[in-house]
Amino acid sequence: MYDTRTPISFQFEQKPHVLIVQASYHDDVSELLHRGALQVLDRAGVTHETIDVPGALEIAAAIMYAVKSLDFDALRRRFDGFIALGCVVKGQTHHNVIVTQECSRALQEIALRYALAIGNGVVSCDTHEQAVVRAKLDGHDRGGAAAEACLRMIELKHLYKLSPKRRWVAAK
């Protein structure tokens, strides 16, 4: 077991709602990352939704679609945070470097520009086997680490009063 951290506890006035954006290109690794993220979110009592995108480069765009959708649908439930999950494995070219750098750059750019709480769980590895070790719950659990990072950033947003008032009402 690589990760011997004690599970982090979180303090929220209201339980957050989180969007997980999962790149399905390496679906077996993404599913392991997803399990790790869900374990952390469920332990924290956080509500969540998951959407799939084709690959790592599409993750940031999907997050922006969710954010911008509030401009068109005022009753849509706001996401308090986002978790990016995916896997990039080195091939015969340097395409993996471009994909990894652009994915990370885009996530950081939108996090800073829009004050979004984003946990980056996109792993970049030389081999598929390395990716599995980084994704497994009894390995590095990068999905769980991304969820913890997202929740910690949500706490910081609340601390600095960067979270808007709720404007979502459940239709029953």
Chimera marker file (.cmm) of the C-alpha trace (Angstrom):
<marker_set name="trace">
<marker id="1" x="0.000" y="0.000" z="0.000" r="1" g="1" b="0" radius="0.5"/>
<marker id="2" x="1.467" y="3.300" z="-1.107" r="1" g="1" b="0" radius="0.5"/>
<marker id="3" x="-0.886" y="5.741" z="0.549" r="1" g="1" b="0" radius="0.5"/>
<marker id="4" x="-0.923" y="5.561" z="4.325" r="1" g="1" b="0" radius="0.5"/>
<marker id="5" x="-2.555" y="8.947" z="4.875" r="1" g="1" b="0" radius="0.5"/>
<marker id="6" x="-5.290" y="9.276" z="7.438" r="1" g="1" b="0" radius="0.5"/>
<marker id="7" x="-8.587" y="10.154" z="5.718" r="1" g="1" b="0" radius="0.5"/>
<marker id="8" x="-9.153" y="13.888" z="5.784" r="1" g="1" b="0" radius="0.5"/>
<marker id="9" x="-12.300" y="15.208" z="7.439" r="1" g="1" b="0" radius="0.5"/>
<marker id="10" x="-14.060" y="18.232" z="6.049" r="1" g="1" b="0" radius="0.5"/>
<marker id="11" x="-16.221" y="20.928" z="7.625" r="1" g="1" b="0" radius="0.5"/>
<marker id="12" x="-19.035" y="22.359" z="5.524" r="1" g="1" b="0" radius="0.5"/>
<marker id="13" x="-21.982" y="24.537" z="6.516" r="1" g="1" b="0" radius="0.5"/>
<marker id="14" x="-23.924" y="22.938" z="3.664" r="1" g="1" b="0" radius="0.5"/>
<marker id="15" x="-22.827" y="19.765" z="1.943" r="1" g="1" b="0" radius="0.5"/>
<marker id="16" x="-21.296" y="20.617" z="-1.443" r="1" g="1" b="0" radius="0.5"/>
<marker id="17" x="-22.393" y="19.297" z="-4.822" r="1" g="1" b="0" radius="0.5"/>
<marker id="18" x="-19.493" y="18.135" z="-7.026" r="1" g="1" b="0" radius="0.5"/>
<marker id="19" x="-19.158" y="17.286" z="-10.702" r="1" g="1" b="0" radius="0.5"/>
<marker id="20" x="-16.760" y="14.502" z="-11.639" r="1" g="1" b="0" radius="0.5"/>
<marker id="21" x="-15.557" y="14.735" z="-15.232" r="1" g="1" b="0" radius="0.5"/>
<marker id="22" x="-14.076" y="11.423" z="-16.278" r="1" g="1" b="0" radius="0.5"/>
<marker id="23" x="-12.111" y="10.914" z="-19.493" r="1" g="1" b="0" radius="0.5"/>
<marker id="24" x="-12.969" y="7.498" z="-20.861" r="1" g="1" b="0" radius="0.5"/>
<marker id="25" x="-9.999" y="6.986" z="-23.199" r="1" g="1" b="0" radius="0.5"/>
<marker id="26" x="-8.293" y="4.533" z="-20.803" r="1" g="1" b="0" radius="0.5"/>
<marker id="27" x="-11.575" y="3.432" z="-19.277" r="1" g="1" b="0" radius="0.5"/>
<marker id="28" x="-10.186" y="0.788" z="-16.902" r="1" g="1" b="0" radius="0.5"/>
<marker id="29" x="-7.835" y="3.305" z="-15.273" r="1" g="1" b="0" radius="0.5"/>
<marker id="30" x="-10.509" y="6.013" z="-15.252" r="1" g="1" b="0" radius="0.5"/>
<marker id="31" x="-12.890" y="3.644" z="-13.503" r="1" g="1" b="0" radius="0.5"/>
<marker id="32" x="-10.305" y="2.968" z="-10.771" r="1" g="1" b="0" radius="0.5"/>
<marker id="33" x="-9.759" y="6.720" z="-10.360" r="1" g="1" b="0" radius="0.5"/>
<marker id="34" x="-13.533" y="7.181" z="-10.185" r="1" g="1" b="0" radius="0.5"/>
<marker id="35" x="-13.875" y="4.604" z="-7.401" r="1" g="1" b="0" radius="0.5"/>
<marker id="36" x="-11.253" y="6.427" z="-5.337" r="1" g="1" b="0" radius="0.5"/>
<marker id="37" x="-12.977" y="9.778" z="-5.813" r="1" g="1" b="0" radius="0.5"/>
<marker id="38" x="-16.390" y="8.335" z="-4.940" r="1" g="1" b="0" radius="0.5"/>
<marker id="39" x="-15.053" y="6.784" z="-1.752" r="1" g="1" b="0" radius="0.5"/>
<marker id="40" x="-13.828" y="10.183" z="-0.525" r="1" g="1" b="0" radius="0.5"/>
<marker id="41" x="-16.991" y="12.030" z="-1.595" r="1" g="1" b="0" radius="0.5"/>
<marker id="42" x="-19.275" y="9.446" z="-0.012" r="1" g="1" b="0" radius="0.5"/>
<marker id="43" x="-17.277" y="9.482" z="3.232" r="1" g="1" b="0" radius="0.5"/>
<marker id="44" x="-17.657" y="13.279" z="3.307" r="1" g="1" b="0" radius="0.5"/>
<marker id="45" x="-21.407" y="13.055" z="2.609" r="1" g="1" b="0" radius="0.5"/>
<marker id="46" x="-21.051" y="15.110" z="-0.572" r="1" g="1" b="0" radius="0.5"/>
<marker id="47" x="-23.558" y="14.860" z="-3.415" r="1" g="1" b="0" radius="0.5"/>
<marker id="48" x="-22.104" y="14.351" z="-6.856" r="1" g="1" b="0" radius="0.5"/>
<marker id="49" x="-22.733" y="13.730" z="-10.520" r="1" g="1" b="0" radius="0.5"/>
<marker id="50" x="-20.432" y="12.122" z="-13.064" r="1" g="1" b="0" radius="0.5"/>
<marker id="51" x="-20.111" y="12.793" z="-16.774" r="1" g="1" b="0" radius="0.5"/>
<marker id="52" x="-17.846" y="11.105" z="-19.287" r="1" g="1" b="0" radius="0.5"/>
<marker id="53" x="-15.800" y="12.821" z="-21.970" r="1" g="1" b="0" radius="0.5"/>
<marker id="54" x="-13.714" y="11.177" z="-24.704" r="1" g="1" b="0" radius="0.5"/>
<marker id="55" x="-10.271" y="12.172" z="-23.433" r="1" g="1" b="0" radius="0.5"/>
<marker id="56" x="-8.216" y="14.382" z="-21.131" r="1" g="1" b="0" radius="0.5"/>
<marker id="57" x="-8.273" y="17.380" z="-23.475" r="1" g="1" b="0" radius="0.5"/>
<marker id="58" x="-12.061" y="17.570" z="-23.226" r="1" g="1" b="0" radius="0.5"/>
<marker id="59" x="-12.217" y="17.731" z="-19.420" r="1" g="1" b="0" radius="0.5"/>
<marker id="60" x="-11.723" y="21.492" z="-19.036" r="1" g="1" b="0" radius="0.5"/>
<marker id="61" x="-14.292" y="22.249" z="-21.735" r="1" g="1" b="0" radius="0.5"/>
<marker id="62" x="-16.861" y="20.029" z="-19.994" r="1" g="1" b="0" radius="0.5"/>
<marker id="63" x="-16.274" y="21.875" z="-16.712" r="1" g="1" b="0" radius="0.5"/>
<marker id="64" x="-16.750" y="25.205" z="-18.464" r="1" g="1" b="0" radius="0.5"/>
<marker id="65" x="-19.979" y="23.949" z="-20.069" r="1" g="1" b="0" radius="0.5"/>
<marker id="66" x="-21.291" y="23.131" z="-16.585" r="1" g="1" b="0" radius="0.5"/>
<marker id="67" x="-20.274" y="26.555" z="-15.264" r="1" g="1" b="0" radius="0.5"/>
<marker id="68" x="-21.666" y="28.489" z="-18.233" r="1" g="1" b="0" radius="0.5"/>
<marker id="69" x="-24.926" y="26.501" z="-18.228" r="1" g="1" b="0" radius="0.5"/>
<marker id="70" x="-25.956" y="28.585" z="-15.218" r="1" g="1" b="0" radius="0.5"/>
<marker id="71" x="-26.107" y="31.606" z="-17.565" r="1" g="1" b="0" radius="0.5"/>
<marker id="72" x="-28.895" y="29.880" z="-19.489" r="1" g="1" b="0" radius="0.5"/>
<marker id="73" x="-30.715" y="27.928" z="-16.799" r="1" g="1" b="0" radius="0.5"/>
<marker id="74" x="-31.062" y="29.830" z="-13.526" r="1" g="1" b="0" radius="0.5"/>
<marker id="75" x="-32.727" y="26.866" z="-11.841" r="1" g="1" b="0" radius="0.5"/>
<marker id="76" x="-29.904" y="24.461" z="-12.616" r="1" g="1" b="0" radius="0.5"/>
<marker id="77" x="-28.063" y="23.224" z="-9.537" r="1" g="1" b="0" radius="0.5"/>
<marker id="78" x="-24.678" y="24.859" z="-9.110" r="1" g="1" b="0" radius="0.5"/>
<marker id="79" x="-21.604" y="22.704" z="-8.662" r="1" g="1" b="0" radius="0.5"/>
<marker id="80" x="-19.400" y="23.718" z="-5.746" r="1" g="1" b="0" radius="0.5"/>
<marker id="81" x="-16.394" y="21.849" z="-7.084" r="1" g="1" b="0" radius="0.5"/>
<marker id="82" x="-15.065" y="19.727" z="-9.896" r="1" g="1" b="0" radius="0.5"/>
<marker id="83" x="-12.903" y="16.620" z="-10.092" r="1" g="1" b="0" radius="0.5"/>
<marker id="84" x="-10.975" y="15.873" z="-13.285" r="1" g="1" b="0" radius="0.5"/>
<marker id="85" x="-10.163" y="12.189" z="-13.801" r="1" g="1" b="0" radius="0.5"/>
<marker id="86" x="-8.313" y="10.581" z="-16.663" r="1" g="1" b="0" radius="0.5"/>
<marker id="87" x="-5.204" y="8.838" z="-17.854" r="1" g="1" b="0" radius="0.5"/>
<marker id="88" x="-2.558" y="9.709" z="-20.423" r="1" g="1" b="0" radius="0.5"/>
<marker id="89" x="-0.061" y="6.978" z="-21.338" r="1" g="1" b="0" radius="0.5"/>
<marker id="90" x="3.108" y="7.550" z="-23.342" r="1" g="1" b="0" radius="0.5"/>
<marker id="91" x="2.966" y="6.198" z="-26.851" r="1" g="1" b="0" radius="0.5"/>
<marker id="92" x="5.506" y="6.201" z="-29.648" r="1" g="1" b="0" radius="0.5"/>
<marker id="93" x="5.431" y="9.991" z="-30.009" r="1" g="1" b="0" radius="0.5"/>
<marker id="94" x="5.443" y="12.947" z="-27.609" r="1" g="1" b="0" radius="0.5"/>
<marker id="95" x="1.688" y="13.434" z="-27.954" r="1" g="1" b="0" radius="0.5"/>
<marker id="96" x="1.252" y="12.437" z="-24.293" r="1" g="1" b="0" radius="0.5"/>
<marker id="97" x="3.336" y="15.422" z="-23.180" r="1" g="1" b="0" radius="0.5"/>
<marker id="98" x="1.167" y="17.826" z="-25.165" r="1" g="1" b="0" radius="0.5"/>
<marker id="99" x="-2.077" y="16.290" z="-23.912" r="1" g="1" b="0" radius="0.5"/>
<marker id="100" x="-0.945" y="16.267" z="-20.266" r="1" g="1" b="0" radius="0.5"/>
<marker id="101" x="0.414" y="19.812" z="-20.326" r="1" g="1" b="0" radius="0.5"/>
<marker id="102" x="-2.598" y="21.272" z="-22.125" r="1" g="1" b="0" radius="0.5"/>
<marker id="103" x="-5.059" y="19.480" z="-19.859" r="1" g="1" b="0" radius="0.5"/>
<marker id="104" x="-3.297" y="20.726" z="-16.716" r="1" g="1" b="0" radius="0.5"/>
<marker id="105" x="-2.866" y="24.230" z="-18.133" r="1" g="1" b="0" radius="0.5"/>
<marker id="106" x="-6.554" y="24.485" z="-19.054" r="1" g="1" b="0" radius="0.5"/>
<marker id="107" x="-7.706" y="23.210" z="-15.663" r="1" g="1" b="0" radius="0.5"/>
<marker id="108" x="-5.436" y="25.660" z="-13.839" r="1" g="1" b="0" radius="0.5"/>
<marker id="109" x="-6.497" y="28.535" z="-16.080" r="1" g="1" b="0" radius="0.5"/>
<marker id="110" x="-10.209" y="28.054" z="-15.480" r="1" g="1" b="0" radius="0.5"/>
<marker id="111" x="-9.674" y="27.439" z="-11.764" r="1" g="1" b="0" radius="0.5"/>
<marker id="112" x="-7.864" y="30.756" z="-11.453" r="1" g="1" b="0" radius="0.5"/>
<marker id="113" x="-10.061" y="32.760" z="-13.818" r="1" g="1" b="0" radius="0.5"/>
<marker id="114" x="-13.381" y="31.650" z="-12.321" r="1" g="1" b="0" radius="0.5"/>
<marker id="115" x="-12.296" y="30.767" z="-8.757" r="1" g="1" b="0" radius="0.5"/>
<marker id="116" x="-13.296" y="27.128" z="-9.220" r="1" g="1" b="0" radius="0.5"/>
<marker id="117" x="-12.417" y="24.352" z="-6.810" r="1" g="1" b="0" radius="0.5"/>
<marker id="118" x="-10.862" y="21.704" z="-9.056" r="1" g="1" b="0" radius="0.5"/>
<marker id="119" x="-9.116" y="18.506" z="-8.025" r="1" g="1" b="0" radius="0.5"/>
<marker id="120" x="-6.842" y="17.273" z="-10.807" r="1" g="1" b="0" radius="0.5"/>
<marker id="121" x="-6.763" y="13.487" z="-10.954" r="1" g="1" b="0" radius="0.5"/>
<marker id="122" x="-5.418" y="13.112" z="-14.484" r="1" g="1" b="0" radius="0.5"/>
<marker id="123" x="-2.476" y="10.723" z="-14.294" r="1" g="1" b="0" radius="0.5"/>
<marker id="124" x="0.324" y="10.714" z="-16.849" r="1" g="1" b="0" radius="0.5"/>
<marker id="125" x="2.490" y="7.605" z="-17.027" r="1" g="1" b="0" radius="0.5"/>
<marker id="126" x="4.962" y="5.817" z="-19.243" r="1" g="1" b="0" radius="0.5"/>
<marker id="127" x="3.027" y="2.534" z="-19.126" r="1" g="1" b="0" radius="0.5"/>
<marker id="128" x="-0.482" y="1.286" z="-18.531" r="1" g="1" b="0" radius="0.5"/>
<marker id="129" x="0.779" y="-0.718" z="-15.560" r="1" g="1" b="0" radius="0.5"/>
<marker id="130" x="2.107" y="2.454" z="-13.888" r="1" g="1" b="0" radius="0.5"/>
<marker id="131" x="-1.258" y="4.111" z="-14.449" r="1" g="1" b="0" radius="0.5"/>
<marker id="132" x="-3.098" y="1.238" z="-12.764" r="1" g="1" b="0" radius="0.5"/>
<marker id="133" x="-0.824" y="1.489" z="-9.691" r="1" g="1" b="0" radius="0.5"/>
<marker id="134" x="-1.479" y="5.233" z="-9.468" r="1" g="1" b="0" radius="0.5"/>
<marker id="135" x="-5.228" y="4.733" z="-9.805" r="1" g="1" b="0" radius="0.5"/>
<marker id="136" x="-5.898" y="1.743" z="-7.534" r="1" g="1" b="0" radius="0.5"/>
<marker id="137" x="-7.359" y="2.307" z="-4.071" r="1" g="1" b="0" radius="0.5"/>
<marker id="138" x="-4.581" y="0.202" z="-2.563" r="1" g="1" b="0" radius="0.5"/>
<marker id="139" x="-2.020" y="1.965" z="-4.741" r="1" g="1" b="0" radius="0.5"/>
<marker id="140" x="-1.515" y="5.717" z="-4.988" r="1" g="1" b="0" radius="0.5"/>
<marker id="141" x="-5.300" y="6.411" z="-5.142" r="1" g="1" b="0" radius="0.5"/>
<marker id="142" x="-4.936" y="9.540" z="-7.261" r="1" g="1" b="0" radius="0.5"/>
<marker id="143" x="-8.727" y="9.699" z="-7.694" r="1" g="1" b="0" radius="0.5"/>
<marker id="144" x="-9.195" y="9.906" z="-3.939" r="1" g="1" b="0" radius="0.5"/>
<marker id="145" x="-6.432" y="12.503" z="-3.689" r="1" g="1" b="0" radius="0.5"/>
<marker id="146" x="-8.132" y="14.610" z="-6.394" r="1" g="1" b="0" radius="0.5"/>
<marker id="147" x="-11.426" y="14.448" z="-4.499" r="1" g="1" b="0" radius="0.5"/>
<marker id="148" x="-9.696" y="15.511" z="-1.273" r="1" g="1" b="0" radius="0.5"/>
<marker id="149" x="-8.029" y="18.418" z="-3.086" r="1" g="1" b="0" radius="0.5"/>
<marker id="150" x="-11.384" y="19.519" z="-4.517" r="1" g="1" b="0" radius="0.5"/>
<marker id="151" x="-13.083" y="19.400" z="-1.112" r="1" g="1" b="0" radius="0.5"/>
<marker id="152" x="-10.231" y="21.266" z="0.570" r="1" g="1" b="0" radius="0.5"/>
<marker id="153" x="-10.480" y="24.000" z="-2.076" r="1" g="1" b="0" radius="0.5"/>
<marker id="154" x="-14.250" y="24.204" z="-1.508" r="1" g="1" b="0" radius="0.5"/>
<marker id="155" x="-13.510" y="24.755" z="2.196" r="1" g="1" b="0" radius="0.5"/>
<marker id="156" x="-11.101" y="27.562" z="1.279" r="1" g="1" b="0" radius="0.5"/>
<marker id="157" x="-13.678" y="29.178" z="-0.992" r="1" g="1" b="0" radius="0.5"/>
<marker id="158" x="-16.164" y="29.142" z="1.900" r="1" g="1" b="0" radius="0.5"/>
<marker id="159" x="-13.535" y="30.570" z="4.247" r="1" g="1" b="0" radius="0.5"/>
<marker id="160" x="-12.970" y="33.513" z="1.890" r="1" g="1" b="0" radius="0.5"/>
<marker id="161" x="-16.693" y="33.912" z="1.115" r="1" g="1" b="0" radius="0.5"/>
<marker id="162" x="-16.242" y="33.007" z="-2.559" r="1" g="1" b="0" radius="0.5"/>
<marker id="163" x="-19.241" y="30.692" z="-2.653" r="1" g="1" b="0" radius="0.5"/>
<marker id="164" x="-22.419" y="32.234" z="-4.032" r="1" g="1" b="0" radius="0.5"/>
<marker id="165" x="-25.712" y="31.923" z="-2.274" r="1" g="1" b="0" radius="0.5"/>
<marker id="166" x="-27.699" y="28.880" z="-3.302" r="1" g="1" b="0" radius="0.5"/>
<marker id="167" x="-30.216" y="29.625" z="-5.989" r="1" g="1" b="0" radius="0.5"/>
<marker id="168" x="-31.291" y="26.094" z="-6.735" r="1" g="1" b="0" radius="0.5"/>
<marker id="169" x="-34.615" y="24.744" z="-5.531" r="1" g="1" b="0" radius="0.5"/>
<marker id="170" x="-35.452" y="21.098" z="-5.931" r="1" g="1" b="0" radius="0.5"/>
<marker id="171" x="-38.513" y="20.383" z="-8.027" r="1" g="1" b="0" radius="0.5"/>
<marker id="172" x="-40.743" y="17.857" z="-6.277" r="1" g="1" b="0" radius="0.5"/>
<link id1="1" id2="2" r="1" g="1" b="0" radius="0.2"/>
<link id1="2" id2="3" r="1" g="1" b="0" radius="0.2"/>
<link id1="3" id2="4" r="1" g="1" b="0" radius="0.2"/>
<link id1="4" id2="5" r="1" g="1" b="0" radius="0.2"/>
<link id1="5" id2="6" r="1" g="1" b="0" radius="0.2"/>
<link id1="6" id2="7" r="1" g="1" b="0" radius="0.2"/>
<link id1="7" id2="8" r="1" g="1" b="0" radius="0.2"/>
<link id1="8" id2="9" r="1" g="1" b="0" radius="0.2"/>
<link id1="9" id2="10" r="1" g="1" b="0" radius="0.2"/>
<link id1="10" id2="11" r="1" g="1" b="0" radius="0.2"/>
<link id1="11" id2="12" r="1" g="1" b="0" radius="0.2"/>
<link id1="12" id2="13" r="1" g="1" b="0" radius="0.2"/>
<link id1="13" id2="14" r="1" g="1" b="0" radius="0.2"/>
<link id1="14" id2="15" r="1" g="1" b="0" radius="0.2"/>
<link id1="15" id2="16" r="1" g="1" b="0" radius="0.2"/>
<link id1="16" id2="17" r="1" g="1" b="0" radius="0.2"/>
<link id1="17" id2="18" r="1" g="1" b="0" radius="0.2"/>
<link id1="18" id2="19" r="1" g="1" b="0" radius="0.2"/>
<link id1="19" id2="20" r="1" g="1" b="0" radius="0.2"/>
<link id1="20" id2="21" r="1" g="1" b="0" radius="0.2"/>
<link id1="21" id2="22" r="1" g="1" b="0" radius="0.2"/>
<link id1="22" id2="23" r="1" g="1" b="0" radius="0.2"/>
<link id1="23" id2="24" r="1" g="1" b="0" radius="0.2"/>
<link id1="24" id2="25" r="1" g="1" b="0" radius="0.2"/>
<link id1="25" id2="26" r="1" g="1" b="0" radius="0.2"/>
<link id1="26" id2="27" r="1" g="1" b="0" radius="0.2"/>
<link id1="27" id2="28" r="1" g="1" b="0" radius="0.2"/>
<link id1="28" id2="29" r="1" g="1" b="0" radius="0.2"/>
<link id1="29" id2="30" r="1" g="1" b="0" radius="0.2"/>
<link id1="30" id2="31" r="1" g="1" b="0" radius="0.2"/>
<link id1="31" id2="32" r="1" g="1" b="0" radius="0.2"/>
<link id1="32" id2="33" r="1" g="1" b="0" radius="0.2"/>
<link id1="33" id2="34" r="1" g="1" b="0" radius="0.2"/>
<link id1="34" id2="35" r="1" g="1" b="0" radius="0.2"/>
<link id1="35" id2="36" r="1" g="1" b="0" radius="0.2"/>
<link id1="36" id2="37" r="1" g="1" b="0" radius="0.2"/>
<link id1="37" id2="38" r="1" g="1" b="0" radius="0.2"/>
<link id1="38" id2="39" r="1" g="1" b="0" radius="0.2"/>
<link id1="39" id2="40" r="1" g="1" b="0" radius="0.2"/>
<link id1="40" id2="41" r="1" g="1" b="0" radius="0.2"/>
<link id1="41" id2="42" r="1" g="1" b="0" radius="0.2"/>
<link id1="42" id2="43" r="1" g="1" b="0" radius="0.2"/>
<link id1="43" id2="44" r="1" g="1" b="0" radius="0.2"/>
<link id1="44" id2="45" r="1" g="1" b="0" radius="0.2"/>
<link id1="45" id2="46" r="1" g="1" b="0" radius="0.2"/>
<link id1="46" id2="47" r="1" g="1" b="0" radius="0.2"/>
<link id1="47" id2="48" r="1" g="1" b="0" radius="0.2"/>
<link id1="48" id2="49" r="1" g="1" b="0" radius="0.2"/>
<link id1="49" id2="50" r="1" g="1" b="0" radius="0.2"/>
<link id1="50" id2="51" r="1" g="1" b="0" radius="0.2"/>
<link id1="51" id2="52" r="1" g="1" b="0" radius="0.2"/>
<link id1="52" id2="53" r="1" g="1" b="0" radius="0.2"/>
<link id1="53" id2="54" r="1" g="1" b="0" radius="0.2"/>
<link id1="54" id2="55" r="1" g="1" b="0" radius="0.2"/>
<link id1="55" id2="56" r="1" g="1" b="0" radius="0.2"/>
<link id1="56" id2="57" r="1" g="1" b="0" radius="0.2"/>
<link id1="57" id2="58" r="1" g="1" b="0" radius="0.2"/>
<link id1="58" id2="59" r="1" g="1" b="0" radius="0.2"/>
<link id1="59" id2="60" r="1" g="1" b="0" radius="0.2"/>
<link id1="60" id2="61" r="1" g="1" b="0" radius="0.2"/>
<link id1="61" id2="62" r="1" g="1" b="0" radius="0.2"/>
<link id1="62" id2="63" r="1" g="1" b="0" radius="0.2"/>
<link id1="63" id2="64" r="1" g="1" b="0" radius="0.2"/>
<link id1="64" id2="65" r="1" g="1" b="0" radius="0.2"/>
<link id1="65" id2="66" r="1" g="1" b="0" radius="0.2"/>
<link id1="66" id2="67" r="1" g="1" b="0" radius="0.2"/>
<link id1="67" id2="68" r="1" g="1" b="0" radius="0.2"/>
<link id1="68" id2="69" r="1" g="1" b="0" radius="0.2"/>
<link id1="69" id2="70" r="1" g="1" b="0" radius="0.2"/>
<link id1="70" id2="71" r="1" g="1" b="0" radius="0.2"/>
<link id1="71" id2="72" r="1" g="1" b="0" radius="0.2"/>
<link id1="72" id2="73" r="1" g="1" b="0" radius="0.2"/>
<link id1="73" id2="74" r="1" g="1" b="0" radius="0.2"/>
<link id1="74" id2="75" r="1" g="1" b="0" radius="0.2"/>
<link id1="75" id2="76" r="1" g="1" b="0" radius="0.2"/>
<link id1="76" id2="77" r="1" g="1" b="0" radius="0.2"/>
<link id1="77" id2="78" r="1" g="1" b="0" radius="0.2"/>
<link id1="78" id2="79" r="1" g="1" b="0" radius="0.2"/>
<link id1="79" id2="80" r="1" g="1" b="0" radius="0.2"/>
<link id1="80" id2="81" r="1" g="1" b="0" radius="0.2"/>
<link id1="81" id2="82" r="1" g="1" b="0" radius="0.2"/>
<link id1="82" id2="83" r="1" g="1" b="0" radius="0.2"/>
<link id1="83" id2="84" r="1" g="1" b="0" radius="0.2"/>
<link id1="84" id2="85" r="1" g="1" b="0" radius="0.2"/>
<link id1="85" id2="86" r="1" g="1" b="0" radius="0.2"/>
<link id1="86" id2="87" r="1" g="1" b="0" radius="0.2"/>
<link id1="87" id2="88" r="1" g="1" b="0" radius="0.2"/>
<link id1="88" id2="89" r="1" g="1" b="0" radius="0.2"/>
<link id1="89" id2="90" r="1" g="1" b="0" radius="0.2"/>
<link id1="90" id2="91" r="1" g="1" b="0" radius="0.2"/>
<link id1="91" id2="92" r="1" g="1" b="0" radius="0.2"/>
<link id1="92" id2="93" r="1" g="1" b="0" radius="0.2"/>
<link id1="93" id2="94" r="1" g="1" b="0" radius="0.2"/>
<link id1="94" id2="95" r="1" g="1" b="0" radius="0.2"/>
<link id1="95" id2="96" r="1" g="1" b="0" radius="0.2"/>
<link id1="96" id2="97" r="1" g="1" b="0" radius="0.2"/>
<link id1="97" id2="98" r="1" g="1" b="0" radius="0.2"/>
<link id1="98" id2="99" r="1" g="1" b="0" radius="0.2"/>
<link id1="99" id2="100" r="1" g="1" b="0" radius="0.2"/>
<link id1="100" id2="101" r="1" g="1" b="0" radius="0.2"/>
<link id1="101" id2="102" r="1" g="1" b="0" radius="0.2"/>
<link id1="102" id2="103" r="1" g="1" b="0" radius="0.2"/>
<link id1="103" id2="104" r="1" g="1" b="0" radius="0.2"/>
<link id1="104" id2="105" r="1" g="1" b="0" radius="0.2"/>
<link id1="105" id2="106" r="1" g="1" b="0" radius="0.2"/>
<link id1="106" id2="107" r="1" g="1" b="0" radius="0.2"/>
<link id1="107" id2="108" r="1" g="1" b="0" radius="0.2"/>
<link id1="108" id2="109" r="1" g="1" b="0" radius="0.2"/>
<link id1="109" id2="110" r="1" g="1" b="0" radius="0.2"/>
<link id1="110" id2="111" r="1" g="1" b="0" radius="0.2"/>
<link id1="111" id2="112" r="1" g="1" b="0" radius="0.2"/>
<link id1="112" id2="113" r="1" g="1" b="0" radius="0.2"/>
<link id1="113" id2="114" r="1" g="1" b="0" radius="0.2"/>
<link id1="114" id2="115" r="1" g="1" b="0" radius="0.2"/>
<link id1="115" id2="116" r="1" g="1" b="0" radius="0.2"/>
<link id1="116" id2="117" r="1" g="1" b="0" radius="0.2"/>
<link id1="117" id2="118" r="1" g="1" b="0" radius="0.2"/>
<link id1="118" id2="119" r="1" g="1" b="0" radius="0.2"/>
<link id1="119" id2="120" r="1" g="1" b="0" radius="0.2"/>
<link id1="120" id2="121" r="1" g="1" b="0" radius="0.2"/>
<link id1="121" id2="122" r="1" g="1" b="0" radius="0.2"/>
<link id1="122" id2="123" r="1" g="1" b="0" radius="0.2"/>
<link id1="123" id2="124" r="1" g="1" b="0" radius="0.2"/>
<link id1="124" id2="125" r="1" g="1" b="0" radius="0.2"/>
<link id1="125" id2="126" r="1" g="1" b="0" radius="0.2"/>
<link id1="126" id2="127" r="1" g="1" b="0" radius="0.2"/>
<link id1="127" id2="128" r="1" g="1" b="0" radius="0.2"/>
<link id1="128" id2="129" r="1" g="1" b="0" radius="0.2"/>
<link id1="129" id2="130" r="1" g="1" b="0" radius="0.2"/>
<link id1="130" id2="131" r="1" g="1" b="0" radius="0.2"/>
<link id1="131" id2="132" r="1" g="1" b="0" radius="0.2"/>
<link id1="132" id2="133" r="1" g="1" b="0" radius="0.2"/>
<link id1="133" id2="134" r="1" g="1" b="0" radius="0.2"/>
<link id1="134" id2="135" r="1" g="1" b="0" radius="0.2"/>
<link id1="135" id2="136" r="1" g="1" b="0" radius="0.2"/>
<link id1="136" id2="137" r="1" g="1" b="0" radius="0.2"/>
<link id1="137" id2="138" r="1" g="1" b="0" radius="0.2"/>
<link id1="138" id2="139" r="1" g="1" b="0" radius="0.2"/>
<link id1="139" id2="140" r="1" g="1" b="0" radius="0.2"/>
<link id1="140" id2="141" r="1" g="1" b="0" radius="0.2"/>
<link id1="141" id2="142" r="1" g="1" b="0" radius="0.2"/>
<link id1="142" id2="143" r="1" g="1" b="0" radius="0.2"/>
<link id1="143" id2="144" r="1" g="1" b="0" radius="0.2"/>
<link id1="144" id2="145" r="1" g="1" b="0" radius="0.2"/>
<link id1="145" id2="146" r="1" g="1" b="0" radius="0.2"/>
<link id1="146" id2="147" r="1" g="1" b="0" radius="0.2"/>
<link id1="147" id2="148" r="1" g="1" b="0" radius="0.2"/>
<link id1="148" id2="149" r="1" g="1" b="0" radius="0.2"/>
<link id1="149" id2="150" r="1" g="1" b="0" radius="0.2"/>
<link id1="150" id2="151" r="1" g="1" b="0" radius="0.2"/>
<link id1="151" id2="152" r="1" g="1" b="0" radius="0.2"/>
<link id1="152" id2="153" r="1" g="1" b="0" radius="0.2"/>
<link id1="153" id2="154" r="1" g="1" b="0" radius="0.2"/>
<link id1="154" id2="155" r="1" g="1" b="0" radius="0.2"/>
<link id1="155" id2="156" r="1" g="1" b="0" radius="0.2"/>
<link id1="156" id2="157" r="1" g="1" b="0" radius="0.2"/>
<link id1="157" id2="158" r="1" g="1" b="0" radius="0.2"/>
<link id1="158" id2="159" r="1" g="1" b="0" radius="0.2"/>
<link id1="159" id2="160" r="1" g="1" b="0" radius="0.2"/>
<link id1="160" id2="161" r="1" g="1" b="0" radius="0.2"/>
<link id1="161" id2="162" r="1" g="1" b="0" radius="0.2"/>
<link id1="162" id2="163" r="1" g="1" b="0" radius="0.2"/>
<link id1="163" id2="164" r="1" g="1" b="0" radius="0.2"/>
<link id1="164" id2="165" r="1" g="1" b="0" radius="0.2"/>
<link id1="165" id2="166" r="1" g="1" b="0" radius="0.2"/>
<link id1="166" id2="167" r="1" g="1" b="0" radius="0.2"/>
<link id1="167" id2="168" r="1" g="1" b="0" radius="0.2"/>
<link id1="168" id2="169" r="1" g="1" b="0" radius="0.2"/>
<link id1="169" id2="170" r="1" g="1" b="0" radius="0.2"/>
<link id1="170" id2="171" r="1" g="1" b="0" radius="0.2"/>
<link id1="171" id2="172" r="1" g="1" b="0" radius="0.2"/>
</marker_set>
